[in-house]
Amino acid sequence: MKTLKELQKNSSLTQTQLAYNTGVDMNQLSRYKKGFTLPNLEDAIALENYFDQHINWYEPINNKHNILKIIITLSNHYPLQSVLNFTKRSLKTDAKKNLKSGETLQQLFKTTKEATNESKK
């Protein structure tokens, strides 16, 4: 599976042409390619139908996308509100502190569990 960015590049289409051919807003296309947001269902279907293949929407294109993936994973193990509160506090203080290179997801689980326990006090 390829990313939207790879598919567009391989097809030699400009962003304007891709937007026109698929009916997807040009600004949204940019956000999808950069990984700032995942497409809504209509846009995902339009783009996948246009390229006649599934698109890898989960390519770690940027740090925001990685943070979102971690939040989703953590929310499968801990109450969502606790995960969101912890993430908000972490991002306010120092986003890089919790996502520095080499830090494992297990360490993030442990940190989130501690934050969850703190919020219960």
Secondary structure as UniProt FT lines:
FT   HELIX           4..11
FT   HELIX           15..22
FT   HELIX           26..34
FT   HELIX           41..51
FT   TURN            57..58
FT   HELIX           63..75
FT   TURN            76..77
FT   HELIX           80..99
FT   TURN            101..102
FT   HELIX           105..120
//
